[in-house]
Amino acid sequence: MRMVPLAPQSAVRRPVAALTVAGLLVTAAVVVGLLVNAHHPGLLFASAAPLFGDWKPHFGPGTPAALLIAFLVVAKGPELAQHRFALPIAYVTATLWTFSLAMIDGWDRFVTRLTTVDEYLHEVPGVTDVPAMLRGFSDRILDFQPDSWTTHVSGHPPGALLTFVALDRIGLGGGAAASIFCVLVGSLAVVAIPKAVNTNAVLPFLVLFPGAIWVGASADGMFMGVAAVGIYLLTRWPLLGGVVLGWCVFLSYGLVLLAPLAIVAAGRRIGWAVAGALAVVVAFALSGFWWLDGYELVKVRYYQGIGDIRPYWYWVWANLAALALVIGPAGLRGLRKDKWVVAAAIAILAADLSGLSKAETERIWLPFAVWLLAGTARLDKRWLTAQAVTALAVNHLVLTNW
């Protein structure tokens, strides 16, 4: 009779301990958030803290589709991950999963998330001269001026606004096109990461990534896809990957923290990656925008608004509770001494301690968080089920702002 070796007790205890700690962290963040919101309304500026949204159990037209996709991925995902066309199948499925989650909140909400007064599309009609916009971009970052940029435009380098201006110029203006674009680009992470880490076994877990809730639709979801493609390119063509990551730094100041992942991806060829990134920096500088000037002004702008109100003492640990919901139980179970996971964790820790990531990290940290799923390759279908349950529970209980 063949004896099956038992796993060492320490190997069993580690994931149990990690999940227990994460569960306690999420519970504490929710309870403390409820108490603070009850006694100090407006302090956290997040009704469903640690998530930015409102407690509102609801269903929508996307509910049946999301349930069906989750069932199919759990049942067939690991098998299809070995299919000849695994990557295109995964991309299409991830796109449908993200879209179905968004439709739980409804089409009207999906197409208006990027059109509010705080968002990028609000500024697109006013950009009639791109070179002039770049030259004067920094002058409009600080608040309380007649021509101050709207919140999201002021909080990011001009690359993000330029992206939506370009969409408008080619006839894809408006909220519907912008939101669909973010989903399509964001879903590229699902195929870029397996190529970078060199295993398709992570595909089903990336497809059912709970963070997809915030990919549909936020610009940060789009940033996630661009960043993942850039990091993958570093593993093959570091100069080209450097150019893409250089562009990322002009989508969001925080994406400079992709550096640990870039170092892992490029290895000894990091010099080529740096050269590619510097080419983008020089191009923007010659166009009139200097990244460091913008960053210094953004730090001031951050504390001109709700960044000054939200308490660091709560968000410095509640951010991590939000992260646990973004990566799901499988992401937590897969946390290990993997170079990709460690690099992503370093980036997240730096962002958290900076004080410039107080709340809304469920979308802001997407470009880093998705890489924590690189450690899920050896997990079984039970963990896929846990991912689906997490995403569906969060999306149906909380009406998220993105």
Phi, psi and chi 1 to 4 in degrees:
 res  aa     phi    psi   chi1   chi2   chi3   chi4
   1 MET       -  127.7 -180.0  176.7  176.9      -
   2 ARG   -79.3  131.6 -175.6 -179.6  177.0 -175.9
   3 MET   -93.2  132.1  -60.7  -63.3  -67.6      -
   4 VAL   -93.6  120.0  178.0      -      -      -
   5 PRO   -64.1  137.9   23.3  -32.9      -      -
   6 LEU   -82.7  146.6  -63.6  175.5      -      -
   7 ALA   -69.7  142.8      -      -      -      -
   8 PRO   -57.7  143.8  -21.2   31.8      -      -
   9 GLN   -57.3  -36.2  -73.5 -170.1  -15.1      -
  10 SER   -63.7  -34.7   59.6      -      -      -
  11 ALA   -68.5  -29.9      -      -      -      -
  12 VAL   -79.9  -39.1  175.3      -      -      -
  13 ARG   -69.3  -34.5  -71.3  172.3 -178.7  167.6
  14 ARG   -59.5  -51.9  -79.4 -164.7  -64.8  -89.6
  15 PRO   -65.9  -35.3   18.9  -31.7      -      -
  16 VAL   -62.4  -43.5  172.1      -      -      -
  17 ALA   -64.5  -42.3      -      -      -      -
  18 ALA   -63.0  -43.8      -      -      -      -
  19 LEU   -67.5  -36.7  -69.4  170.0      -      -
  20 THR   -65.1  -46.1  -59.1      -      -      -
  21 VAL   -61.5  -43.9  169.9      -      -      -
  22 ALA   -63.0  -42.4      -      -      -      -
  23 GLY   -61.7  -43.1      -      -      -      -
  24 LEU   -65.4  -37.6  -68.7  173.0      -      -
  25 LEU   -64.9  -45.9 -174.5   65.5      -      -
  26 VAL   -63.1  -44.1  171.3      -      -      -
  27 THR   -60.2  -45.4  -59.1      -      -      -
  28 ALA   -63.1  -41.6      -      -      -      -
  29 ALA   -64.0  -39.2      -      -      -      -
  30 VAL   -68.3  -46.9  170.0      -      -      -
  31 VAL   -64.1  -49.2  171.1      -      -      -
  32 VAL   -63.3  -38.7  173.5      -      -      -
  33 GLY   -60.9  -43.2      -      -      -      -
  34 LEU   -62.8  -42.7  -71.1  170.2      -      -
  35 LEU   -65.6  -45.6  -69.0  173.2      -      -
  36 VAL   -64.6  -43.4  172.8      -      -      -
  37 ASN   -64.7  -31.4  -79.1  -32.9      -      -
  38 ALA   -72.3  -39.5      -      -      -      -
  39 HIS   -98.0  -22.8  -64.5  -76.5      -      -
  40 HIS  -136.2   68.8  -56.9  -78.7      -      -
  41 PRO   -56.6  135.8  -21.8   32.7      -      -
  42 GLY    90.3  -11.4      -      -      -      -
  43 LEU   -70.2  -46.9 -179.1   63.5      -      -
  44 LEU   -80.7  -25.1  -61.9 -178.4      -      -
  45 PHE    52.3   45.5 -154.5   82.1      -      -
  46 ALA  -161.2   98.1      -      -      -      -
  47 SER   -62.7  -30.5  -60.8      -      -      -
  48 ALA  -108.6   35.3      -      -      -      -
  49 ALA   -48.5  136.6      -      -      -      -
  50 PRO   -87.2    7.9   34.6  -38.5      -      -
  51 LEU  -100.5  149.4  -59.6  177.8      -      -
  52 PHE   -89.2  104.3 -171.9   42.3      -      -
  53 GLY   170.3 -162.8      -      -      -      -
  54 ASP  -127.4  141.9  -61.6  -62.9      -      -
  55 TRP   -66.9  113.0  -68.5  108.8      -      -
  56 LYS  -158.5   87.7 -172.8  175.5 -178.3 -179.8
  57 PRO   -56.3  131.0  -26.0   36.4      -      -
  58 HIS  -160.0  160.8   63.2  -73.9      -      -
  59 PHE  -124.1  167.5  -62.9   90.9      -      -
  60 GLY  -158.6 -179.2      -      -      -      -
  61 PRO   -62.5  -19.9   19.0  -31.4      -      -
  62 GLY   -82.5  -10.6      -      -      -      -
  63 THR   -59.6  -53.0  -62.3      -      -      -
  64 PRO   -60.5  -40.9  -20.4   32.5      -      -
  65 ALA   -65.1  -42.2      -      -      -      -
  66 ALA   -63.1  -41.6      -      -      -      -
  67 LEU   -63.4  -42.1  -71.4  168.8      -      -
  68 LEU   -65.7  -45.0  176.6   60.7      -      -
  69 ILE   -63.7  -42.0  -67.9  168.6      -      -
  70 ALA   -60.8  -44.3      -      -      -      -
  71 PHE   -60.7  -45.8  172.9   79.1      -      -
  72 LEU   -66.4  -39.4  -68.0  175.0      -      -
  73 VAL   -68.2  -41.2  173.7      -      -      -
  74 VAL   -63.3  -41.5  171.9      -      -      -
  75 ALA   -74.3  -40.7      -      -      -      -
  76 LYS  -118.8   -8.0  -64.7  -66.0 -176.0 -179.6
  77 GLY   -54.3  -54.1      -      -      -      -
  78 PRO   -59.8  -35.9  -26.8   36.7      -      -
  79 GLU   -68.8  -45.7  177.5 -176.3  -24.1      -
  80 LEU   -69.2  -21.2  -70.9  175.2      -      -
  81 ALA   -62.3  -20.5      -      -      -      -
  82 GLN   -99.0    3.0  -52.2  -53.2  -42.2      -
  83 HIS   -71.8  154.2 -166.8  -84.0      -      -
  84 ARG   -57.6  -36.9  178.7 -178.0  177.7 -175.7
  85 PHE  -106.8   37.4  -60.7  108.9      -      -
  86 ALA   -58.0  -43.1      -      -      -      -
  87 LEU   -66.4  -49.9  -68.1  178.3      -      -
  88 PRO   -64.3  -35.3   14.3  -26.6      -      -
  89 ILE   -62.3  -43.8  -68.4  171.4      -      -
  90 ALA   -65.4  -40.1      -      -      -      -
  91 TYR   -63.4  -47.0  175.9   75.2      -      -
  92 VAL   -62.7  -43.3  170.9      -      -      -
  93 THR   -65.5  -41.9  -52.4      -      -      -
  94 ALA   -63.3  -39.5      -      -      -      -
  95 THR   -63.0  -44.4  -58.9      -      -      -
  96 LEU   -66.1  -39.3  -66.9  173.9      -      -
  97 TRP   -61.7  -46.9  168.4 -112.3      -      -
  98 THR   -62.9  -44.1  -56.5      -      -      -
  99 PHE   -66.0  -39.9 -172.7   72.0      -      -
 100 SER   -66.5  -37.1   67.1      -      -      -
 101 LEU   -63.7  -41.1  -69.4  174.7      -      -
 102 ALA   -63.7  -35.6      -      -      -      -
 103 MET   -74.2   -9.7  -71.3  -56.0  101.5      -
 104 ILE   -62.9  -32.0  -67.9  171.5      -      -
 105 ASP   -89.9  -11.9  -62.6  -14.9      -      -
 106 GLY   102.3  152.9      -      -      -      -
 107 TRP   -61.0  -44.0  173.7 -103.9      -      -
 108 ASP   -59.5  -40.0  -71.6  -17.1      -      -
 109 ARG   -71.1  -36.9 -169.0  170.4  178.4   83.4
 110 PHE   -61.6  -44.6  175.1   70.1      -      -
 111 VAL   -84.1   -5.8  -60.6      -      -      -
 112 THR  -110.5   -0.3   57.0      -      -      -
 113 ARG   -66.6  -26.1  -73.6 -176.8  173.8  179.5
 114 LEU  -106.0   12.9  -65.5  169.6      -      -
 115 THR  -114.0    0.2   62.6      -      -      -
 116 THR   -68.9  170.4   67.4      -      -      -
 117 VAL   -63.6  -19.0   70.1      -      -      -
 118 ASP   -91.8   -6.8  -65.3  -39.1      -      -
 119 GLU  -101.1  173.9  -79.4  -75.3   -1.9      -
 120 TYR   -62.1  -44.1  -56.5   96.3      -      -
 121 LEU   -64.0  -21.0  -64.4 -170.8      -      -
 122 HIS   -62.5  -30.1 -178.8   74.9      -      -
 123 GLU   -94.8  -14.1  -61.8  -74.6   10.3      -
 124 VAL   -56.5  -45.9  167.3      -      -      -
 125 PRO   -60.5  -25.9  -23.6   35.1      -      -
 126 GLY   -82.1   -8.4      -      -      -      -
 127 VAL   -90.9   91.5 -178.4      -      -      -
 128 THR  -103.3  -14.4   55.9      -      -      -
 129 ASP  -137.4   97.7 -174.7  -25.2      -      -
 130 VAL   -61.8  -47.0  170.0      -      -      -
 131 PRO   -57.9  -41.1  -27.4   37.2      -      -
 132 ALA   -67.0  -37.6      -      -      -      -
 133 MET   -61.5  -43.3 -179.3  -86.8  -74.7      -
 134 LEU   -65.3  -41.5  -70.9  171.9      -      -
 135 ARG   -65.2  -34.2  -69.4 -167.7  -61.4  -89.8
 136 GLY  -103.3    9.5      -      -      -      -
 137 PHE   -59.2  -49.0 -168.7   86.3      -      -
 138 SER   -63.4  -30.8  -66.2      -      -      -
 139 ASP   -65.5  -17.7  -64.1  -26.4      -      -
 140 ARG  -108.5   10.5  -60.7  175.1   60.9 -177.5
 141 ILE   -74.1  -45.8  -69.6  176.1      -      -
 142 LEU   -66.0  148.5  -64.4 -176.9      -      -
 143 ASP   -82.7  174.7 -154.4   -4.4      -      -
 144 PHE    65.9   31.2  -49.6  119.3      -      -
 145 GLN  -116.1  155.6  -56.0  177.4   91.7      -
 146 PRO   -58.9  -31.6  -23.3   33.8      -      -
 147 ASP  -115.3   26.6   61.8  -13.3      -      -
 148 SER   -58.9  139.3  -65.4      -      -      -
 149 TRP   -63.0  151.8  -68.0  117.7      -      -
 150 THR   -63.9  164.8 -169.6      -      -      -
 151 THR   -50.9  -53.1  -57.6      -      -      -
 152 HIS   -72.3  -35.0  -78.6 -100.1      -      -
 153 VAL   -67.9  -43.0  173.7      -      -      -
 154 SER   -66.5  -29.3   68.4      -      -      -
 155 GLY   -84.7    1.0      -      -      -      -
 156 HIS  -133.7  156.9  -65.3   77.2      -      -
 157 PRO   -65.1  171.0  -15.6   29.7      -      -
 158 PRO   -70.4  -11.6   21.5  -31.9      -      -
 159 GLY   -59.6  -36.1      -      -      -      -
 160 ALA   -65.5  -48.2      -      -      -      -
 161 LEU   -63.3  -41.3  176.6   58.9      -      -
 162 LEU   -58.6  -35.5  -79.6  173.6      -      -
 163 THR   -60.2  -47.2  -60.4      -      -      -
 164 PHE   -75.8  -27.8  -66.4  107.1      -      -
 165 VAL   -65.3  -42.7  169.2      -      -      -
 166 ALA   -62.1  -42.5      -      -      -      -
 167 LEU   -58.9  -43.2  -77.5  176.4      -      -
 168 ASP   -63.8  -39.6 -177.1   72.0      -      -
 169 ARG   -66.1  -29.4  -64.8  -68.3 -169.8  -85.8
 170 ILE   -94.3   12.4   63.5  173.3      -      -
 171 GLY    90.9   13.0      -      -      -      -
 172 LEU  -113.7   47.4  -64.7  175.5      -      -
 173 GLY   -81.5  167.4      -      -      -      -
 174 GLY    96.6  165.8      -      -      -      -
 175 GLY   -66.4  -37.9      -      -      -      -
 176 ALA   -63.6  -49.9      -      -      -      -
 177 ALA   -62.7  -41.8      -      -      -      -
 178 ALA   -64.1  -44.2      -      -      -      -
 179 SER   -67.1  -43.0  -67.0      -      -      -
 180 ILE   -63.6  -40.9  -67.9  170.6      -      -
 181 PHE   -58.5  -44.1  175.8   77.3      -      -
 182 CYS   -62.1  -39.2  -72.1      -      -      -
 183 VAL   -66.7  -46.4  171.4      -      -      -
 184 LEU   -64.2  -42.0  -66.7  176.9      -      -
 185 VAL   -74.1  -41.8  175.5      -      -      -
 186 GLY   -59.7  -37.1      -      -      -      -
 187 SER   -69.3  -12.5  -63.7      -      -      -
 188 LEU   -62.7  -24.0  -70.4  173.0      -      -
 189 ALA   -60.0  -30.9      -      -      -      -
 190 VAL   -64.8  -29.7  172.5      -      -      -
 191 VAL   -99.2  -25.8  -65.5      -      -      -
 192 ALA   -72.9  -40.0      -      -      -      -
 193 ILE   -66.5  -47.3  -67.9  174.5      -      -
 194 PRO   -58.1  -35.5  -25.3   35.2      -      -
 195 LYS   -67.0  -37.9  -65.8  -70.5  -72.1 -176.7
 196 ALA   -70.6  -44.1      -      -      -      -
 197 VAL   -87.1   -5.0  -56.7      -      -      -
 198 ASN    66.2   40.8 -157.3   29.6      -      -
 199 THR  -157.0  133.3  175.7      -      -      -
 200 ASN   -84.6   -5.3  -81.8    4.2      -      -
 201 ALA   -63.3  -21.2      -      -      -      -
 202 VAL   -84.0   -8.6  -62.0      -      -      -
 203 LEU   -54.0  -52.1  -86.6  173.6      -      -
 204 PRO   -59.6  -33.8  -19.5   31.5      -      -
 205 PHE   -73.4  -32.7  -63.7   95.3      -      -
 206 LEU   -71.1  -36.4  -71.2  166.4      -      -
 207 VAL   -61.5  -45.4  169.1      -      -      -
 208 LEU   -92.9   25.1  -68.3 -175.9      -      -
 209 PHE   -54.4  116.4  176.2   46.3      -      -
 210 PRO   -58.7  -27.1  -26.8   36.5      -      -
 211 GLY   -61.7  -12.4      -      -      -      -
 212 ALA   -59.2  -21.1      -      -      -      -
 213 ILE   -54.2  -39.8  -65.5  168.8      -      -
 214 TRP   -96.6   -4.3  -63.0  -82.0      -      -
 215 VAL   -75.7  -28.7  174.9      -      -      -
 216 GLY  -114.6   86.1      -      -      -      -
 217 ALA  -139.9  127.9      -      -      -      -
 218 SER  -143.4  153.5   74.4      -      -      -
 219 ALA   -63.2  -29.6      -      -      -      -
 220 ASP   -64.5  -29.1  -64.4   85.9      -      -
 221 GLY   -63.5  -41.4      -      -      -      -
 222 MET   -64.1  -41.9 -179.4 -100.2  -70.7      -
 223 PHE   -58.1  -39.3  -58.1  163.5      -      -
 224 MET   -58.7  -45.2  179.6 -174.1   79.7      -
 225 GLY   -66.6  -44.1      -      -      -      -
 226 VAL   -63.1  -44.4  176.1      -      -      -
 227 ALA   -62.7  -42.7      -      -      -      -
 228 ALA   -63.4  -41.3      -      -      -      -
 229 VAL   -63.8  -42.4  168.9      -      -      -
 230 GLY   -61.2  -42.6      -      -      -      -
 231 ILE   -67.7  -39.7  -68.4  167.6      -      -
 232 TYR   -60.0  -45.5  157.4   64.9      -      -
 233 LEU   -60.7  -31.5  -70.4  173.9      -      -
 234 LEU   -60.9  -30.7  -74.2 -178.4      -      -
 235 THR   -74.6  -17.1   66.4      -      -      -
 236 ARG  -117.1  -52.1  -55.1  -66.2 -165.4  -83.9
 237 TRP  -130.0   83.3  -53.7  -80.7      -      -
 238 PRO   -59.4  -33.2   17.0  -29.5      -      -
 239 LEU   -64.5  -46.9 -177.6   62.7      -      -
 240 LEU   -65.2  -42.7  179.0   57.7      -      -
 241 GLY   -60.4  -37.0      -      -      -      -
 242 GLY   -63.4  -38.7      -      -      -      -
 243 VAL   -62.3  -45.3  170.9      -      -      -
 244 VAL   -64.1  -43.5  174.7      -      -      -
 245 LEU   -70.0  -30.0  -70.2 -172.8      -      -
 246 GLY   -62.0  -40.5      -      -      -      -
 247 TRP   -63.8  -38.0  172.5 -109.3      -      -
 248 CYS   -57.2  -40.1  -78.6      -      -      -
 249 VAL   -64.7  -21.0  171.2      -      -      -
 250 PHE   -97.2    2.3  -73.4   87.9      -      -
 251 LEU   -89.2  -39.7  -67.6  174.8      -      -
 252 SER  -152.4  132.6  172.3      -      -      -
 253 TYR   -58.6  -37.1  -65.9  102.1      -      -
 254 GLY   -64.5  -18.5      -      -      -      -
 255 LEU   -74.6   -2.7  -66.6 -173.5      -      -
 256 VAL   -63.0  -21.6   71.8      -      -      -
 257 LEU   -75.7    1.7  -66.2  175.9      -      -
 258 LEU   -71.7   -5.7  -71.1  169.2      -      -
 259 ALA   -51.4  -46.9      -      -      -      -
 260 PRO   -59.3  -40.5  -24.9   35.4      -      -
 261 LEU   -68.3  -36.8  -75.7  161.8      -      -
 262 ALA   -64.5  -40.1      -      -      -      -
 263 ILE   -63.6  -43.2  -68.0  170.0      -      -
 264 VAL   -62.7  -43.1  168.9      -      -      -
 265 ALA   -69.9  -43.6      -      -      -      -
 266 ALA   -83.9  -29.5      -      -      -      -
 267 GLY    60.6 -131.3      -      -      -      -
 268 ARG   -70.2  -14.2  -65.7 -180.0  179.8  179.3
 269 ARG   -93.9   22.2  -61.7 -176.1  -66.3  173.2
 270 ILE   -61.8  -27.5 -169.2   65.5      -      -
 271 GLY   -59.4  -40.1      -      -      -      -
 272 TRP   -64.7  -38.7  -72.0  103.7      -      -
 273 ALA   -64.1  -43.7      -      -      -      -
 274 VAL   -61.9  -41.7  172.1      -      -      -
 275 ALA   -60.2  -43.3      -      -      -      -
 276 GLY   -63.4  -42.5      -      -      -      -
 277 ALA   -66.4  -40.6      -      -      -      -
 278 LEU   -64.6  -30.8  -73.5  177.2      -      -
 279 ALA   -60.7  -38.9      -      -      -      -
 280 VAL   -69.4  -42.3 -179.3      -      -      -
 281 VAL   -58.7  -45.2  174.4      -      -      -
 282 VAL   -64.2  -41.5  169.7      -      -      -
 283 ALA   -60.0  -43.4      -      -      -      -
 284 PHE   -68.9  -38.4  -90.4   96.2      -      -
 285 ALA   -62.4  -43.5      -      -      -      -
 286 LEU   -65.6  -25.2  -67.4  175.1      -      -
 287 SER   -84.2   -7.1  -61.0      -      -      -
 288 GLY   112.1   -0.9      -      -      -      -
 289 PHE  -115.1  121.2  176.8   77.9      -      -
 290 TRP  -104.3  119.2 -177.9 -124.1      -      -
 291 TRP   -55.2  -44.2 -170.2   91.3      -      -
 292 LEU   -64.7  -36.9  -71.2  173.6      -      -
 293 ASP   -62.5  -44.5  -71.7  -16.7      -      -
 294 GLY   -62.5  -42.6      -      -      -      -
 295 TYR   -62.6  -43.0  176.6   66.0      -      -
 296 GLU   -63.4  -39.1  -70.1  -60.0  -41.5      -
 297 LEU   -71.1  -35.0  -70.9  167.5      -      -
 298 VAL   -64.4  -37.1  158.9      -      -      -
 299 LYS   -61.1  -34.7  -71.2 -167.3  -67.9 -176.2
 300 VAL   -71.6  -46.1  176.6      -      -      -
 301 ARG   -60.5  -36.4  172.8   68.5 -174.9 -111.0
 302 TYR   -57.0  -39.8 -175.5   76.4      -      -
 303 TYR   -91.8    7.6  -71.8   99.4      -      -
 304 GLN   -88.5   -7.4  -72.5 -178.2  -46.6      -
 305 GLY  -126.7 -141.4      -      -      -      -
 306 ILE   -69.7  -13.7   57.6  176.0      -      -
 307 GLY   -62.2  -27.0      -      -      -      -
 308 ASP   -81.3  -21.8 -171.3   47.6      -      -
 309 ILE   -89.2  -45.1  -60.1  170.6      -      -
 310 ARG   -61.0  128.1  -75.1  170.8  165.7  159.9
 311 PRO   -79.2  130.7   27.7  -33.2      -      -
 312 TYR   -61.7  -37.8 -177.3   81.7      -      -
 313 TRP   -59.2  -30.5   66.6  -97.9      -      -
 314 TYR   -86.9  -49.6  173.7   78.6      -      -
 315 TRP   -72.4  -24.0  -70.0  109.6      -      -
 316 VAL   -63.3  -24.9   73.3      -      -      -
 317 TRP  -110.5  -29.7   60.0  -87.4      -      -
 318 ALA   -68.8  -28.1      -      -      -      -
 319 ASN   -54.9  -38.9  -75.9  -21.7      -      -
 320 LEU   -71.0  -29.9  -59.1  178.1      -      -
 321 ALA   -66.5  -41.8      -      -      -      -
 322 ALA   -62.2  -40.3      -      -      -      -
 323 LEU   -60.2  -40.0  175.9   67.0      -      -
 324 ALA   -59.9  -36.9      -      -      -      -
 325 LEU   -73.2  -31.3  -65.2  172.4      -      -
 326 VAL   -68.5  -44.9  169.4      -      -      -
 327 ILE   -88.9  -17.3   65.4  174.2      -      -
 328 GLY    73.8  173.0      -      -      -      -
 329 PRO   -58.1  -36.9  -25.3   35.2      -      -
 330 ALA   -65.9  -39.9      -      -      -      -
 331 GLY   -62.1  -39.8      -      -      -      -
 332 LEU   -68.5  -41.9  -68.0  164.3      -      -
 333 ARG   -64.8  -30.2  174.5   64.3  179.6   85.9
 334 GLY   -86.2   -1.9      -      -      -      -
 335 LEU   -65.2  118.5  -66.4  177.8      -      -
 336 ARG  -157.9 -178.8   52.9 -168.3  173.9   86.5
 337 LYS   -79.3   58.6  -67.5 -179.1 -178.8  178.5
 338 ASP   -98.7  138.0  172.4  -86.8      -      -
 339 LYS   -60.0  -35.1   61.3 -177.0 -179.4 -179.8
 340 TRP   -70.0  -42.5  -60.4  101.1      -      -
 341 VAL   -64.8  -44.3  173.2      -      -      -
 342 VAL   -62.2  -43.8  171.7      -      -      -
 343 ALA   -62.0  -43.4      -      -      -      -
 344 ALA   -64.9  -39.2      -      -      -      -
 345 ALA   -64.5  -38.1      -      -      -      -
 346 ILE   -62.9  -44.0  -69.5  171.4      -      -
 347 ALA   -61.7  -43.6      -      -      -      -
 348 ILE   -66.6  -42.2  -71.3  167.8      -      -
 349 LEU   -62.4  -42.3 -177.6   61.1      -      -
 350 ALA   -62.5  -43.4      -      -      -      -
 351 ALA   -63.3  -40.6      -      -      -      -
 352 ASP   -66.1  -46.3 -167.0   35.3      -      -
 353 LEU   -73.7  -17.6  -64.1  177.2      -      -
 354 SER   -64.0  -25.7   72.2      -      -      -
 355 GLY    82.3   -0.9      -      -      -      -
 356 LEU  -101.7   11.0  -63.3  174.3      -      -
 357 SER  -129.9   64.1  -70.6      -      -      -
 358 LYS  -100.9   97.5  -68.8 -171.8  -68.5 -175.2
 359 ALA    84.1  165.5      -      -      -      -
 360 GLU    61.8   17.6  -55.6  178.6   51.5      -
 361 THR   -71.4  -14.5   52.5      -      -      -
 362 GLU   -61.9  -24.9   58.9  -91.0   21.3      -
 363 ARG  -104.9  -39.4   65.4  170.3  178.0   83.3
 364 ILE   -63.1  -35.7  -63.1  170.6      -      -
 365 TRP   -91.1    7.2  -71.5   -5.1      -      -
 366 LEU   -52.5  -43.1  -76.4  172.0      -      -
 367 PRO   -62.4  -22.7  -25.1   36.8      -      -
 368 PHE   -95.4  -43.5  -43.9  121.3      -      -
 369 ALA   -59.9  -39.1      -      -      -      -
 370 VAL   -61.9  -26.2   69.6      -      -      -
 371 TRP   -74.3  -16.3  -73.0   90.4      -      -
 372 LEU   -67.8  -16.2  -65.7  177.7      -      -
 373 LEU   -81.5    0.3  -87.5   68.1      -      -
 374 ALA   -64.9  -17.6      -      -      -      -
 375 GLY   -93.0   11.0      -      -      -      -
 376 THR   -93.5    3.6   60.0      -      -      -
 377 ALA   -57.4  -32.0      -      -      -      -
 378 ARG   -95.9    5.5  -60.0  176.5 -177.0  175.8
 379 LEU   -84.2  156.8  -56.9 -175.7      -      -
 380 ASP  -100.8 -173.3   58.7   34.9      -      -
 381 LYS   -63.8  -26.1  -70.3 -176.4  177.1 -178.4
 382 ARG   -58.2  -35.2  -66.1  173.4  -60.9  170.8
 383 TRP   -77.3  -27.2  -63.7   98.0      -      -
 384 LEU   -65.2  -41.8  -81.0  174.3      -      -
 385 THR   -59.8  -42.6  -58.2      -      -      -
 386 ALA   -62.9  -37.0      -      -      -      -
 387 GLN   -64.1  -46.3  -66.5  -63.6   87.1      -
 388 ALA   -62.9  -43.7      -      -      -      -
 389 VAL   -61.8  -42.4  169.4      -      -      -
 390 THR   -61.2  -49.9  -60.8      -      -      -
 391 ALA   -61.9  -45.8      -      -      -      -
 392 LEU   -66.9  -38.4  -68.5  168.2      -      -
 393 ALA   -65.2  -48.1      -      -      -      -
 394 VAL   -62.4  -46.0  169.9      -      -      -
 395 ASN   -67.5  -29.1 -147.2  150.8      -      -
 396 HIS   -89.1  -20.9  -76.6   91.6      -      -
 397 LEU   -93.4  -31.1  -68.6  173.9      -      -
 398 VAL  -118.0  130.3  178.9      -      -      -
 399 LEU   -89.2   94.8 -172.4   62.2      -      -
 400 THR   -73.8  154.5   60.8      -      -      -
 401 ASN   -75.7  -18.5  -80.2   57.7      -      -
 402 TRP  -131.9      -  -72.2  -82.4      -      -
